[in-house]
Amino acid sequence: MISENKLSPNYRSIALLFIGSLIGISSLFLVPNKLLGYDQGAVAQVNSAVIRKDEYERAIALFRGDKRGPITDADLNLVLEKLIKEELLVQAALRSDSPRKDLKIRQRVLQTLLTSIQTRSAAEISDPSQSAGEDLKFYLNQLRDNADIQRLKKAPGNILVSSEID
Amino acid sequence: MCHLLRLSISILLVSSSIFLSVDSIAHNRSQSHSNWIISDHSIEAIFTAKSLEVTRLQTGINQSLDIIFADHLEKTVSIKNDGQACALRNNVLSIPAKQGYMQAKLIFDCSLKTESPLINITSFFDFASSHVHYAHVITDSLQSQQYLFTEVQTQHQVAHDNKESGSILSGINQYIYIGIDHIIGGADHIVFLLALLLLVRRFKDLIWLITGFTVGHSITLAITTIGWVIPDLHIVEATIGFSIALVAVDNIAALTGYHRHLALFSIIGLLAMAATNIILGIGFSSLSMLGLVTLTVAYLLMRSDNEAGIGVRPVMAIGFGLVHGFGFASALTEIGIPTDLLWASLLGFNIGIELGQLLIISGLWLIILGFKRTKYVSHSRLVIDITSASLCGLGLYWFVGRSYGII
């Protein structure tokens, strides 16, 4: 049976409360990095993006092709550092909204996505000409369902002309 | 160090570790859902799962999650119609989903007219035995039916249109089960109820507390499900953690009478967190933190005043119930409710929550009574101290962890 002793019950309660709180908070430090937990193949994390192992290995393979002699640890660091710099620049470009503002990049992004959908459809189905269009339509509908679209100006038939704006 | 303190710390460590181990089932529950459309000779399904859920399927191979998800569904979803297997048309197609989720489309072709096909889903069960899958099926006659797939129930025969299973009663039944499953599977709700019950001595007080909590969560569950409010789930889940910690602190404050001291420490902690949020630009907004500070001060100081403090707990239970109701609603809205069964689903789910809650409370009440009566625990106060301290730690773990997206 638990025996009472000299420790005041009130102080004991408070002490236990603090210990419990401390354990609760400090347990958070034992939780593995969430992002890396998501992606077991990650070799580095740059802000919210990860550099994946396959990407890193591909870069090393390219580096190896250019270099005479064995790859050293310094080389590996160099390759990873290059990928990190590249990711930082890509993130900066995305922040500046280049893919949307620059017409060339915008077209390229659009074309890449359309090709990807059509290629996937063609690879997966027996009648590509018909179903690729269906898949694209379905894909667009899904995007539309998850988007917040508001038509803020007049309908397309009534586009404002410069005289009206003035 | 005296024996008692050493013993207490050991028990505290053990109980903390036990509670921490249940984090995997606290709101991060393993679940997925699907929407089915059954036509004459084809069956189309769209599967949805959280991206985090799909990471369970990763085997270390560098594949993107959508491919892993599609491959897994291809292996684990099948249809039989009139005894014959329906063939999967093409491969499973990954489709865009809202952030944090993955979606994939499957189309099955059946040689015979689909009357009441047998759906077989074993997805995720090998990786999470507690996984639950909700299937919402719409037949040609636009009747909607819900089916629950678990590790022990991996097959469902879709009811024929003429049968009663698509009725409102059937809808209510299905959602009662979902409600029970949600509250029993959600460790944070159970932990909150335990924190609330620790100091209850009379059955009458217990009834008032339960009534308060039920009124609170029923309101928010209803208005969220109907779509009148769209809560930020991230904030709701963190606040549920906070509610557990606050009630646990209140338990200790009630035992010691140190309401003011504990209120002061709580405020210091919250202000430190608010400062971190402002400096790093993360977590709750300053306004939300101010709200939590005000709540903490008002609650703990009001409880220090015996006159005013007597009736506070049931009223506060309504307030905490409002927060937990948002959490309950998230489970329902995530599954997706058929519009024709909105009220039936809401009613069924709420009944399920109440039944689950009664089951949990009865169990906890019996355990608490048992502890109080047993001769081996002569110091029931020590038990309350240790349990409250553990619950406070767990509440803070969820509050801070969820606020910063660590867990």
Interface residues (C-beta under 8 A of the other chain):
Chain A: M1 I2 S3 E4 N5 K6 L7 P9 N10 R12 S13 I14 A15 L16 L17 I19 G20 S21 L22 I23 G24 I25 S27 L28 V31 K34 G37 Y38 D39 Q40 G41 R52 K53 D54 R120 E124 I125 S126 S131 D135 F138 Y139 Q142 L143 N146
Chain B: C2 H3 L4 L5 L7 S8 I9 L12 L13 S16 L20 S51 L52 T55 Q58 G60 I61 N62 R89 N90 N91 L93 I95 P96 A97 K98 Q103 K105 A245 A248 V249 I252 L255 T256 G257 Y258 H261 L262 K375 Y376 V377 S378 H379 R381 L382 D385 I386 S388 A389 S390 L391 C392 G393 L394 G395 L396 Y397 V400 G401 G405 I406 I407
